[in-house]
Amino acid sequence: MAADPETLIERITDYASRPDPYPLYAELREHGVARQQNGSYLVGTYHEITALLHDPRISSDRRNRTEPDEPGDEEQGIPPSFIGLDDPEHHRLRGLAMRSFGPPHNPGRIDALHGEITRIVQDLLAQLRTKDRIDLVDEFAYPLPVTVICRLLGVPTEDEPTFRGWSDTIVSGLDPARGADPTERQRAAADARRAMGLYLGELAASRRDNPGADMLSAFATDPGPDHGGFNQLEIMTTAVLLLIAGHETTVNLITNGMLTLLRHPEALERLRNDPALMPRAVEELLRYEPPVQMLPQRTPLADIEINGVTVPRGAPLILVLASGSRDPRRFPEPDRFDPGREDNQHLGFGGGVHSCFGAPLARLEAQAALTALIQHLDAPRLVEDPPPYRRSPVLRGPRHLLIDHDRAGG
C-alpha cells in the first residue's frame, strides 16, 4: 500500500528519519504539493520553491496565519527578528544589520576575518592531532563558528559556553510538526531567546559610551539612514538571530561536509590533492547535505495556486529546500555527490529577499575548516555510520561525529 502523502510532515520530522530523509523528499516531489493532516502544505520541487521564495504574496510573518501558532515569543513581549517579518519592516531591519556586516558600509569585514579563522582552525587542529579519536562536533565544528560569531559581535570569550544551552533550546522550537507538548517546547524556546536577547542587549548598551570595532557596538551607535537606527528591542532580536544563524548552520555545514567526504573517500582524496576545488565542493555540500532542510514559517497572503493545488490564504506553507536541491528536473544525477559539479544554483541559502546574508561568512568558515581537516587528519575514518543526529529536522546535522585517525607521531 502506498504511503499517505498527508502524513509526510509527520514522517519527515520523525526522529527515525533524521539520518536519511531523502527518500521522503523524493516521495514529496512526486506529489509536487502535499497537504498535510495538520493543515499545512509542503512544497518540494525546485522551480516551485524558487518562485515562492520570490513571490511577494508569500509572508514570512507567522502572525499572518489563519490559525495562530503555539504560544511563543509574542506572549512574552519579544517581537520577531527580521527573518520573521515582511517588507518594508524586514528591509529596514535587515538593512541596518547589513550596515555593520558587509558592503557597501563595511565591505572588508568578512575578508578581514580570514586570518583569524585560519588561526582558530589551526589552534583546534593542534588539539585534535594528539588524539586517536575525536568528536568532530564538540571538538571542532561547534567551537569554530561560535568563536567567530562571538568575536564578530563582541561577546567576551568567557561567556561563549553560555550560548550552547540557549541555542539548543531555541533550535528545538523550530520543529514544524505539532508533536508532544508543543506549547512547552515553544515556551522553552521563547524563554531561551529572551534570556539571550537580554544578555546581548545589555552588552550592546554597555558599548554606547565606549564602542569597539564589533557589531554590537555598531548596532548601539549607528544612527542609521533616514529611518533611524535600532531601538533596544531590535538590537536584542537582531543579535539573537545573528548569533544563532551565525553558528548553528555552520556547525551542521562543517559536520555534514566531513561526514559526506568520509563516505566518499575518492572525493576526499581529490580535494586533498586539489584544494582549489574546495569552494565548488562546499557549494555541492550545500546542495547535497544542506544544514537548513526547510523553511517552516511561510504563509500565503492570498489564495495561491501551486502546481495545480490551491493553497488558501493563512495556511502554513513549508518550503522543503533540501528536497528542491535534489530535484532531478533541475540537477542531473541529484543523488550523486560531485565536488566538481557546475551550474550549482542550490537552495542551501534560501533565496529572494530573505536569502541568507551570512552566506559569505559560512562559505569562508566551511572552506577553511574542511580544507584543513582533510589536509591534517591522517587516514580519518568514521566510528559510527549513521552517527547520532540532533533532534531538529529543520537545522539537520549530527549531534556527535566520532572519527578515528592516525595520531601524529603515533
N, C-alpha and C positions, 0 to 999 in steps of 0.2 A: 504494500500500500504506500502511495506517495505521501511524503510528509506534508503537513498542513502549512501553507505559506503564512497563515495568520499567527503561527507560533514562532516565526523566525526570530523575533527580538528576544523571546524567552530562551531559545536555543543558542543564539549568538552570545547573550550575556551570561549564560550558564557557565560557571567556572570550569566545568569539564571541557568546554570548547576553547579555553584560553590558549592552549598550546598550538591549535591549528583551526582557526575559524574560517579558513579559505574555502573549504567545500560548501559551507553555509553561504558564503558570499556568492559562489557560483550558482547556487540554488536561487538566491535573491535575484541575480541578473536574469535568470530565466523568466522571472515574473515582471522585471522592469521596475514596477512599483508594487509594493505589497502592503496592504492594510493589515494592521495587527489587531489582536483581540482587545488590546487596551486603548484602541482608537488612534494610535499613531500610524504614520505611513513611512515605510522605508524606501529609499531610492539607492540603487547600487550600480547604475550604469554610468559610464564616463561622461558621455555627451550631455545627458540629462543633469548630472551633478554640476558639471561646468556651467551650464545655462542657469541653473538655480543659484549658483554662487554669485552670478552677476545680475540677478533679477531683482529690481527694486521692490517687487511685490512680496519678497520673502524677508521676514523680520527676524532679527537675532534676539529680540527682546521677549523673554518668556511671559511678560505681563500681557502680551497680545494674544495669549491662548484663551480659547473659549472656556476651558476648564483649568483653573489655576493649578500650578504645580504644588507639591508638598510644601508645607511651611518652611521657610528658609531665611535668607538674608534680610528681605524687606521687613519681616516681622521684628527684626532686631534693629531696624533703623539703618541698615547698611545698604546704600544704593548699589546698583550693578556697576561693574567695571565696564570700560568702553567696549570690551568684546561682547557684552550682552546688551548693547544699545544700538539704535539705528541712527542714521544721519538725520539731522545735522549735528546732534549731540555727540554721536560717535566720532564724526570727523573732527570736531573741536577738541575732544579729549585725546584722541589718537595723535592729532597734530601737535598738541602741547608735549606729549610724551616724546614724539619724534624729534622735537627741537633739541633735546639733550642727548639723543641716542645716535642720530645719523645725519645724513645730508638733508638740506643744504646747510643747517646751522652748525653741525658737528660732524663734518664728513670724515674726519680721521679717527673718530673714537674707536671703532671696531678694529681698524687696521693697527692702531696703537696697542691693542691687546695681544697682538700676535706673539711678541716676545714673552709676555707674562704667561700666556697659555702654554707656550713651549717650556718655560721654567717649571710650571706646576706639573706638567706631564712628566718631565724628567725626574722631579722630586718623587712623584708617586711611583714611577717605574723603578727607581733605585730601591724602594722598599719591597717591590714585588720580586726583584731578582734574587733576594735572599731566601725565598720560599719555594718549596716544591709544588705547593697547591695554593691557589689564590681564589678568592671570591671577587670576580671582576666588578660586581655591583658595589659591594661595600668598600672595597679597597681601591677602586679606580673610577668607575663610571659615575658614581654618585659624588665623590669628593671633588672631581674636576669641575663640573659645571656649577655646583653650588658655591665653590670658592670663587669662580669667575663672576657669577652674577652678584654675589655679596660684595665683592670688591668694586664692581661696576656701580652698584647702588650706594656703597659706602657703609655697609654693615660691618661692625667690628668682628674680627676673626673669632674672638672667643664666644660670640653669640651665634655663629653659624650652626652648631649642632641643634640649637633650639628649633630650627625651622623644619627638621625632618619629621617630627611628630605632627606638627601643624600641616605640613604638605600632604602627608599620607592621609590624614583625615579629610582634608579638602578634596583631594582627588577621589576619595571613596564616594563623595557626594555627586560625582558626575555620572554614575551608573544610570542609564536611561530606562532600565527595567524597574518596575514597581515591585520589588521583592519584599523580603521580610522586613517589616517595620521601617518603611522608607522615611516616615516622619522623623524618627530618631536619627537616622543616617543624615538627613538634610539638616537637622538642627545641630548635630555634632559638627558638620562641615561649616555651618554658619558661625558657630562658636569659635572654631579654629581660625576662620577668616577674620573674624572680629578681633581676636587676640593678636594675630599677626598684623592686622591693619593698625591697631592702636600702637603697637610697638614701633612700626615703621613710621607712622605719623608723628609720634613723639620724637623719633630720631631726626626726621626732617625738620621739625620745628626747632630743634636744638641747633640746626645748621644755619638758621636765618641770620643770626648775628655773626656767625663765624663759619662761612661757607667754605667748602673744599672743592675739589675738581670732580666730585662724584655726582651721580644723577639725583640723589635725594636733595643735595644742596641746590642743584639746578631747579628741581621741582619747587622748592621752597622760596627761591629768589627770582626766578624768571617772571617778569611782568607779563609775558605773553604778547601776542599781537592785539588787534583791536578789541577782541572779546575778553581780554584779561587772562591772567594765569590761573593755576589750580587753586581751589579752596582746600581747606584741610581734609574734608571727606574725600575729595577727588584725589588728593595725594595718597591717602590711605588705600583706596580701592585700586588705583593705578600701580602703586608699588607692590601690592599683594599680587596682582596679575603678573607683573613683570618677574617677580621672584619665582612664582610657581611655574609660569610658562618658560622662564629662562633656565630652569634646571630640570624640571620633571621630564620634559620631552627629550632633552638632550641625553639624560641618563638612558632612556629607552633606545634612542638612536644609536648610541655607542654600544650598548649591550646587545640589542638586536643585530647590530652590524657585526660584532665579533662572533656571535652565535652563528650567523649566516656564513661567515668566512670559514669558520671551523667545520661547518657542514659541507663546504665546497672547497676542499684543500687545493684544488687546481687554481681557483680564483685567488686564494690567499697567496699562493706561490707566485702567481702572475703579478700581483700587487707588490709583493716583496721585491721582485726583480724590476718592476717598473712603477716606482712611487708616483710618477707624474700622472698615472691613471687614477689616483685616489679621488680627485674631485668628481670625476664621472662615476666612479664606484659608489660614492656617497649619494649621488642622485638616484642611482639604481636601488640602493638600500631604502631610500625614502619612498620609492615606488613599491618595492618588493616586500619589505617588512616595516611599514611606517610606524612611528611612535604614536601618532594620532590616528586611530582607526575610524572614527566617525565624529560628526558634529550633531549632537543630540538636541540642540535648542533652537532649531529653525521653526518658523510658523508663517503660513501664508496670511497676508493681509486681505486677500480676496480669494474667492473660489478660483482655483487654477487647474488646468489640465496638464498632466504629466504622462506622456507615453500612453494616452488613451484613458487614463484614470483621473477622475475629478477629485482633487484634494480640497476639502472645504476650508473656508476661512477659519482661522483659530485652531486648526488641528495640529498636533505635534508632528513635525516633519524631521526625519532623521536622515542625514546625508552620510552614507557609508563610504567614506573616502577610500579606504583600503580596498573595497570591492571595485570601485571605479578605476583604481590604478592597476587592476588586473583584468580589465575588460578586454577580451580578445578582439572586439571591434575597434579598439584604439591601439593596442600594443601587440605586436607579433610575439607568439610564444610567451604569453604573460606570466605563466607559472615557472618560467626558467629564469634563474638569476644570472644576469650577464653584466659584469662590471664595466664592459666597454659599450653598453647599449647607447645608441644615438637616438635623437628625436625623442627625448625622455621628458615630456611635459606631464609629469606625475601630479598627483593631488596631495602630496605629502605636506605641503604648507598651506593647504586650502586654496582660496582664490577670491577674486573680487575685492571689495573694499575691506574685507576682514582678513585678507591674506596675512600670514604671519610676518610682522615686521622685524622679528628677531631672527629671521632666516639666515642673514649673513653671519651672525654670531654662531648659530647652531652648526652651519656648514664648516666654519673655521675650527670649532672645537672638535667636531667629528673627524674631520680630515687629519688634524694634528694627533688626535688620540689613536685612531686606527692605524695610521702610518707608523707611529712609534711602537704600538703594541706588536704589530706583525714583524717589525724590524728587530725588536729586542727580546721577545719571548722565544726561547729556543724550543722547537718541537711542541707547541701548545696543543693540548687535546682535551676534549670535553670529558668531564667526570660523569655527567648525567644528562641524558637527552631523551625526552624534553626536560628542561630544568623546571623547577617550581616557578610559577608565574605570579605576578601581582594580581590583586583582586580586580582591578579596574578593567573593563572591556573597552573603555574609551582611550585611555593612555596605557596601551598594552606593552608589556615587557617583562622579562624575568625578574623575580624578586631576588634570586641568587643565581650566579652563573659560576660554578666551580670549574676551574681549569688547572690541569696538571701541566707542568713544563719542566724542562731540564734546567736546573738551577745553575747560574753562572759559577763556574769553578767546581761544580759538583761532579 
